[in-house]
Amino acid sequence: MSPVQSEITGLEERLRLAELGPDPKFFEEALADDLELVAEDGQAFFAKAKVVEAHQQPGKGPKSLVSR
């Protein structure tokens, strides 16, 4: 595995664990400040602050976005 592949694999695992955690610190560090997610209809519906907030407490945010 190349160094780049190893780095990506490590980040994917950190993301998986942060989703399950919850771990808002990971999202605060990893996401761009101007992040906007886009729904299927093309409408922006989530910003970085909302993602971080969703991971502040168990049960508030998605827990199965990344699966293995």
Secondary structure, DSSP 4 states (H G I P E B T S, - for coil): --HHHHHHHHHHHHHHHHHHTT-HHHHHHHS-TT-EEE-TTS-EEEEHHHHHHHTSSTTSS-S-SS--
